[in-house]
Amino acid sequence: MIREIIYKVLIIIIILLPNSAAAAAAADDGAAASYQRAVEQRQTGDLEAAWAALEEAERLGFSAIRVNFEQARLHAVAGDTDEAIAALEAIAASGFTAVGIIEGDPVLGALAGSPGYDALIADMSVKAYPCAHDEAFAAFDFWIGDWDVHDGSGAMQGTNTITRDERGCVLTEKWTSATGGTGMSINFLDRISGEWVQIWNSEGGSQIQIRGGMTDEGMLLVGTLHNVAAGTTFPFRGLWTPLPDGRVRQFFEQSIDGGETWVPWFEGFYTRQ
């Protein structure tokens, strides 16, 4: 008897499951269709119909963030700036940080210049682009620029371009020597350790991995220099010092006795192009 009851229950579940899945899929399709209808009606200027369609999309469980976005657009088109900003604040409060989507939206971007909108964008930008708003990531900015590099005697050694990329999270170096050789590095603040890191690779197979931070003399990074062709690895360090005349001195040293003594590897003086 019990076995028969369990069997009947299972049969009912099997029958209902496809119907439930189909109902859920239909609801999803209906929500998306209602949302799309709201967008199209806003674009044609029928705001009353757009609101009705958007409310239907929300009732059917359409994405809350996308509904809030469209609410903000509808308020903006209607000239209700405060209501539009309130809808955007609800988006930000949900944890949404892609501020570029708001700024790039042709309807919402028109709110720029209103105090509430500008304040919201500024606040979201801090969360979206933390490196750009953290002074610690600017410690190496004195090296940014397009440079001619000479040695101590004034002989041209090459050119170097250092750019601030990824919204301030990375400095990218692209070097070309006077003889045509090339190399590049990425430089960044390791927020876990608090140290600056440089990872360099050149076409000739020199690999540098050094880390450290600002000292009284400048940015001092220490680690290793590896030569791919020779298979050798030596202690290595670099010091970048901003000079009073606007130049930057770059001084590299290596050790062949495990760091007991150091010998110069390269010295260059950077002059802005």
VOPAGU-2260 file (C-alpha; in pm, 1 decimal, decimal comma):
REM VOPAGU-2260
SITE   aa  ch    i         X         Y         Z
SITE  MET   A    0       0,0       0,0       0,0
SITE  ILE   A    1     270,0     246,3     100,4
SITE  ARG   A    2     470,3     153,5    -207,1
SITE  GLU   A    3     167,3     228,4    -427,9
SITE  ILE   A    4     117,0     569,5    -265,8
SITE  ILE   A    5     483,9     663,3    -315,6
SITE  TYR   A    6     459,5     551,5    -678,3
SITE  LYS   A    7     152,1     769,7    -741,7
SITE  VAL   A    8     318,1    1070,4    -580,4
SITE  LEU   A    9     623,7    1025,9    -801,3
SITE  ILE   A   10     403,3    1003,1   -1108,4
SITE  ILE   A   11     232,6    1330,6   -1013,8
SITE  ILE   A   12     569,9    1502,5    -960,8
SITE  ILE   A   13     697,0    1378,2   -1296,3
SITE  ILE   A   14     384,7    1510,0   -1466,7
SITE  LEU   A   15     398,5    1849,0   -1295,2
SITE  LEU   A   16     771,3    1918,4   -1330,6
SITE  PRO   A   17     769,8    1981,6   -1707,4
SITE  ASN   A   18     465,2    2202,1   -1668,9
SITE  SER   A   19     635,4    2399,3   -1390,9
SITE  ALA   A   20     948,7    2443,5   -1600,5
SITE  ALA   A   21     741,7    2553,5   -1896,8
SITE  ALA   A   22     552,1    2800,6   -1679,0
SITE  ALA   A   23     876,7    2946,5   -1544,9
SITE  ALA   A   24    1017,5    2979,5   -1896,9
SITE  ALA   A   25     697,9    3147,1   -2013,6
SITE  ALA   A   26     715,1    3390,8   -1721,9
SITE  ASP   A   27    1077,0    3474,2   -1806,9
SITE  ASP   A   28     985,9    3532,9   -2170,8
SITE  GLY   A   29     693,0    3747,3   -2067,5
SITE  ALA   A   30     906,2    3956,7   -1833,2
SITE  ALA   A   31    1167,7    4015,1   -2102,5
SITE  ALA   A   32     900,3    4103,5   -2357,9
SITE  SER   A   33     739,0    4349,6   -2117,1
SITE  TYR   A   34    1075,1    4511,4   -2047,4
SITE  GLN   A   35    1153,5    4543,1   -2417,3
SITE  ARG   A   36     810,8    4694,0   -2476,0
SITE  ALA   A   37     881,0    4949,7   -2201,3
SITE  VAL   A   38    1207,9    5048,9   -2370,4
SITE  GLU   A   39    1044,0    5082,2   -2711,9
SITE  GLN   A   40     754,1    5287,0   -2577,0
SITE  ARG   A   41     993,8    5520,5   -2394,6
SITE  GLN   A   42    1180,1    5569,5   -2719,8
SITE  THR   A   43     858,4    5660,9   -2899,9
SITE  GLY   A   44     760,0    5901,7   -2622,5
SITE  ASP   A   45     464,8    5706,6   -2479,4
SITE  LEU   A   46     582,2    5726,1   -2117,8
SITE  GLU   A   47     252,7    5616,2   -1964,3
SITE  ALA   A   48     252,4    5292,3   -2164,0
SITE  ALA   A   49     623,9    5249,2   -2090,4
SITE  TRP   A   50     562,7    5267,7   -1715,6
SITE  ALA   A   51     280,6    5013,9   -1739,9
SITE  ALA   A   52     498,8    4771,0   -1934,7
SITE  LEU   A   53     789,0    4817,3   -1694,6
SITE  GLU   A   54     566,0    4752,1   -1394,1
SITE  GLU   A   55     450,8    4432,0   -1563,3
SITE  ALA   A   56     812,4    4327,8   -1622,1
SITE  GLU   A   57     890,2    4390,4   -1255,5
SITE  ARG   A   58     583,6    4191,1   -1144,1
SITE  LEU   A   59     699,1    3898,9   -1358,2
SITE  GLY   A   60    1039,2    3899,3   -1187,0
SITE  PHE   A   61    1257,6    4073,4   -1444,6
SITE  SER   A   62    1608,9    4180,5   -1335,7
SITE  ALA   A   63    1573,2    4438,0   -1056,7
SITE  ILE   A   64    1883,8    4630,4   -1167,3
SITE  ARG   A   65    1765,0    4656,8   -1527,3
SITE  VAL   A   66    1421,7    4764,8   -1406,5
SITE  ASN   A   67    1585,4    5034,4   -1191,8
SITE  PHE   A   68    1790,6    5148,9   -1490,4
SITE  GLU   A   69    1479,9    5187,0   -1702,5
SITE  GLN   A   70    1298,2    5362,3   -1418,8
SITE  ALA   A   71    1585,0    5610,3   -1403,4
SITE  ARG   A   72    1565,7    5664,1   -1779,9
SITE  LEU   A   73    1191,1    5721,4   -1769,0
SITE  HIS   A   74    1227,5    5975,7   -1488,8
SITE  ALA   A   75    1511,7    6146,9   -1675,5
SITE  VAL   A   76    1310,4    6172,2   -1998,1
SITE  ALA   A   77    1018,6    6314,8   -1799,9
SITE  GLY   A   78    1247,0    6575,6   -1642,9
SITE  ASP   A   79    1217,0    6426,0   -1292,7
SITE  THR   A   80    1587,3    6456,0   -1212,8
SITE  ASP   A   81    1557,5    6383,2    -841,4
SITE  GLU   A   82    1355,6    6067,6    -906,4
SITE  ALA   A   83    1602,7    5955,2   -1171,6
SITE  ILE   A   84    1891,6    5999,9    -930,2
SITE  ALA   A   85    1700,2    5812,7    -657,5
SITE  ALA   A   86    1662,0    5516,2    -896,2
SITE  LEU   A   87    2035,4    5527,1    -970,3
SITE  GLU   A   88    2110,8    5541,5    -598,0
SITE  ALA   A   89    1906,9    5224,4    -555,2
SITE  ILE   A   90    2125,5    5060,4    -820,3
SITE  ALA   A   91    2443,3    5171,5    -640,6
SITE  ALA   A   92    2305,5    5050,2    -306,9
SITE  SER   A   93    2258,4    4704,1    -454,9
SITE  GLY   A   94    2635,1    4676,7    -500,3
SITE  PHE   A   95    2649,1    4767,9    -869,3
SITE  THR   A   96    2983,4    4940,1    -940,8
SITE  ALA   A   97    3005,2    4960,7   -1322,8
SITE  VAL   A   98    2975,0    5337,5   -1321,8
SITE  GLY   A   99    3089,4    5354,6   -1684,0
SITE  ILE   A  100    2757,7    5203,0   -1793,9
SITE  ILE   A  101    2570,5    5491,1   -1632,7
SITE  GLU   A  102    2804,8    5756,5   -1769,9
SITE  GLY   A  103    2790,1    5605,0   -2118,4
SITE  ASP   A  104    2411,6    5579,8   -2128,3
SITE  PRO   A  105    2281,0    5850,4   -2366,5
SITE  VAL   A  106    1973,2    5916,7   -2150,3
SITE  LEU   A  107    2130,4    5898,4   -1805,1
SITE  GLY   A  108    2448,5    6077,0   -1915,3
SITE  ALA   A  109    2235,5    6385,2   -1981,7
SITE  LEU   A  110    2197,0    6419,4   -1603,4
SITE  ALA   A  111    2563,5    6518,5   -1576,3
SITE  GLY   A  112    2600,6    6857,6   -1414,8
SITE  SER   A  113    2323,1    6810,1   -1161,4
SITE  PRO   A  114    2474,9    6798,7    -810,5
SITE  GLY   A  115    2306,6    6475,0    -705,8
SITE  TYR   A  116    2413,6    6290,7   -1019,4
SITE  ASP   A  117    2772,0    6418,7   -1006,1
SITE  ALA   A  118    2802,3    6324,0    -638,6
SITE  LEU   A  119    2668,2    5974,6    -708,9
SITE  ILE   A  120    2909,0    5922,6   -1000,4
SITE  ALA   A  121    3201,8    6042,7    -787,9
SITE  ASP   A  122    3109,4    5804,0    -507,3
SITE  MET   A  123    3061,4    5509,6    -742,8
SITE  SER   A  124    3390,2    5587,8    -917,6
SITE  VAL   A  125    3581,5    5545,2    -591,6
SITE  LYS   A  126    3440,9    5193,9    -560,7
SITE  ALA   A  127    3473,5    5112,1    -931,9
SITE  TYR   A  128    3830,1    5244,0    -972,6
SITE  PRO   A  129    3993,7    5218,2    -628,9
SITE  CYS   A  130    4353,7    5251,4    -751,3
SITE  ALA   A  131    4282,5    5589,2    -910,4
SITE  HIS   A  132    4160,0    5721,0    -576,1
SITE  ASP   A  133    4429,5    5571,4    -353,2
SITE  GLU   A  134    4734,2    5796,6    -305,8
SITE  ALA   A  135    4957,1    5494,3    -244,7
SITE  PHE   A  136    4919,1    5399,6    -611,3
SITE  ALA   A  137    5060,6    5738,3    -714,4
SITE  ALA   A  138    5400,6    5696,2    -544,2
SITE  PHE   A  139    5576,3    5606,9    -870,9
SITE  ASP   A  140    5399,1    5867,5   -1084,3
SITE  PHE   A  141    5716,4    6076,7   -1110,2
SITE  TRP   A  142    5837,1    5817,2   -1363,7
SITE  ILE   A  143    5537,4    5862,7   -1595,1
SITE  GLY   A  144    5613,3    6025,9   -1929,0
SITE  ASP   A  145    5792,8    6006,8   -2261,6
SITE  TRP   A  146    6167,6    6014,9   -2201,5
SITE  ASP   A  147    6505,1    6030,6   -2370,3
SITE  VAL   A  148    6758,7    5834,7   -2167,7
SITE  HIS   A  149    7130,6    5918,7   -2156,3
SITE  ASP   A  150    7416,7    5773,0   -1958,7
SITE  GLY   A  151    7635,9    5972,0   -1721,3
SITE  SER   A  152    7854,7    6097,3   -2006,4
SITE  GLY   A  153    7555,0    6222,8   -2202,4
SITE  ALA   A  154    7549,9    5945,4   -2463,3
SITE  MET   A  155    7204,6    5851,7   -2585,7
SITE  GLN   A  156    7097,7    5510,4   -2451,5
SITE  GLY   A  157    6740,5    5493,3   -2573,9
SITE  THR   A  158    6385,8    5611,6   -2522,4
SITE  ASN   A  159    6129,1    5503,4   -2269,1
SITE  THR   A  160    5757,4    5557,8   -2233,1
SITE  ILE   A  161    5583,5    5499,7   -1901,1
SITE  THR   A  162    5204,9    5519,0   -1888,6
SITE  ARG   A  163    4949,9    5490,2   -1611,5
SITE  ASP   A  164    4704,6    5220,4   -1716,2
SITE  GLU   A  165    4405,5    5026,8   -1584,9
SITE  ARG   A  166    4268,4    5331,2   -1406,3
SITE  GLY   A  167    4589,5    5383,0   -1210,7
SITE  CYS   A  168    4643,1    5022,0   -1104,7
SITE  VAL   A  169    4945,6    4965,5   -1330,6
SITE  LEU   A  170    5240,1    5157,5   -1474,7
SITE  THR   A  171    5348,9    5016,7   -1811,1
SITE  GLU   A  172    5703,2    5070,4   -1937,6
SITE  LYS   A  173    5801,3    5035,2   -2305,1
SITE  TRP   A  174    6174,2    5069,7   -2371,2
SITE  THR   A  175    6365,4    5101,5   -2698,4
SITE  SER   A  176    6744,1    5112,4   -2682,3
SITE  ALA   A  177    6962,4    5326,3   -2906,0
SITE  THR   A  178    7056,6    5009,5   -3096,4
SITE  GLY   A  179    6693,3    4902,3   -3146,0
SITE  GLY   A  180    6653,3    4652,6   -2863,1
SITE  THR   A  181    6320,8    4649,2   -2681,4
SITE  GLY   A  182    6180,1    4556,4   -2343,5
SITE  MET   A  183    5881,6    4626,9   -2126,3
SITE  SER   A  184    5769,3    4606,0   -1767,1
SITE  ILE   A  185    5461,0    4631,4   -1556,8
SITE  ASN   A  186    5483,7    4807,3   -1222,6
SITE  PHE   A  187    5217,3    4798,5    -954,8
SITE  LEU   A  188    5150,1    4831,3    -587,2
SITE  ASP   A  189    5092,7    4492,0    -426,5
SITE  ARG   A  190    4815,7    4594,6    -188,4
SITE  ILE   A  191    4861,2    4277,5      18,4
SITE  SER   A  192    5225,2    4338,9     107,3
SITE  GLY   A  193    5228,3    4715,8      54,6
SITE  GLU   A  194    5528,4    4678,5    -176,6
SITE  TRP   A  195    5582,3    4809,3    -527,6
SITE  VAL   A  196    5660,2    4537,2    -781,8
SITE  GLN   A  197    5831,6    4548,4   -1119,8
SITE  ILE   A  198    5823,3    4258,7   -1364,9
SITE  TRP   A  199    6043,3    4319,0   -1669,6
SITE  ASN   A  200    6101,2    4116,2   -1984,7
SITE  SER   A  201    6310,9    4204,0   -2287,2
SITE  GLU   A  202    6342,8    4056,0   -2632,4
SITE  GLY   A  203    6691,6    3938,2   -2533,8
SITE  GLY   A  204    6558,1    3721,4   -2254,0
SITE  SER   A  205    6645,8    3929,4   -1950,4
SITE  GLN   A  206    6381,9    3886,3   -1679,5
SITE  ILE   A  207    6370,0    4113,1   -1376,8
SITE  GLN   A  208    6146,4    4062,0   -1074,2
SITE  ILE   A  209    6202,1    4319,8    -802,1
SITE  ARG   A  210    5994,3    4470,4    -523,7
SITE  GLY   A  211    6023,5    4734,0    -252,0
SITE  GLY   A  212    5907,1    5089,5    -201,3
SITE  MET   A  213    5987,1    5455,4    -158,2
SITE  THR   A  214    6295,2    5556,3      41,0
SITE  ASP   A  215    6462,9    5890,8     103,6
SITE  GLU   A  216    6660,1    5833,4    -217,7
SITE  GLY   A  217    6366,1    5730,8    -433,2
SITE  MET   A  218    6189,6    5411,5    -540,8
SITE  LEU   A  219    6412,0    5118,3    -438,3
SITE  LEU   A  220    6319,3    4771,8    -566,7
SITE  VAL   A  221    6519,8    4455,9    -493,5
SITE  GLY   A  222    6496,7    4102,8    -631,7
SITE  THR   A  223    6650,4    3901,0    -911,9
SITE  LEU   A  224    6778,1    3928,3   -1267,3
SITE  HIS   A  225    6745,3    3610,5   -1472,0
SITE  ASN   A  226    6906,8    3551,6   -1811,9
SITE  VAL   A  227    6701,6    3304,5   -2013,6
SITE  ALA   A  228    6978,0    3214,3   -2259,6
SITE  ALA   A  229    7248,5    3162,0   -1997,0
SITE  GLY   A  230    7018,9    3018,8   -1734,6
SITE  THR   A  231    7172,8    3239,8   -1465,7
SITE  THR   A  232    7001,5    3425,7   -1183,3
SITE  PHE   A  233    7160,9    3698,5    -972,0
SITE  PRO   A  234    7048,0    3935,7    -697,6
SITE  PHE   A  235    6943,1    4263,3    -856,2
SITE  ARG   A  236    6818,1    4604,1    -746,7
SITE  GLY   A  237    6702,9    4927,0    -903,4
SITE  LEU   A  238    6673,3    5281,2    -771,6
SITE  TRP   A  239    6469,2    5556,4    -937,5
SITE  THR   A  240    6543,2    5903,8    -802,9
SITE  PRO   A  241    6354,5    6219,9    -907,4
SITE  LEU   A  242    6612,0    6498,0    -954,6
SITE  PRO   A  243    6562,7    6869,2    -878,8
SITE  ASP   A  244    6589,4    6963,5   -1247,2
SITE  GLY   A  245    6294,9    6739,4   -1344,0
SITE  ARG   A  246    6502,0    6447,8   -1466,5
SITE  VAL   A  247    6491,8    6097,8   -1317,6
SITE  ARG   A  248    6801,1    5891,1   -1243,0
SITE  GLN   A  249    6767,2    5516,4   -1286,7
SITE  PHE   A  250    7044,2    5309,9   -1132,7
SITE  PHE   A  251    7059,3    4931,0   -1158,0
SITE  GLU   A  252    7304,2    4706,7    -972,1
SITE  GLN   A  253    7363,8    4332,8    -961,0
SITE  SER   A  254    7553,7    4101,1    -729,2
SITE  ILE   A  255    7746,8    3786,7    -819,6
SITE  ASP   A  256    7824,4    3688,7    -459,9
SITE  GLY   A  257    7477,8    3649,6    -315,7
SITE  GLY   A  258    7430,2    4014,5    -225,6
SITE  GLU   A  259    7755,0    4067,9     -37,1
SITE  THR   A  260    7880,0    4322,6    -289,6
SITE  TRP   A  261    7710,3    4510,8    -573,4
SITE  VAL   A  262    7835,5    4636,1    -910,1
SITE  PRO   A  263    7665,4    4883,4   -1146,4
SITE  TRP   A  264    7455,9    4724,2   -1422,5
SITE  PHE   A  265    7301,7    5034,3   -1582,2
SITE  GLU   A  266    7275,5    5404,1   -1505,7
SITE  GLY   A  267    7045,5    5627,4   -1706,0
SITE  PHE   A  268    6927,2    5985,4   -1676,5
SITE  TYR   A  269    6575,9    6047,6   -1801,2
SITE  THR   A  270    6493,2    6376,6   -1974,3
SITE  ARG   A  271    6137,1    6449,5   -2083,7
SITE  GLN   A  272    6089,6    6463,6   -2457,2
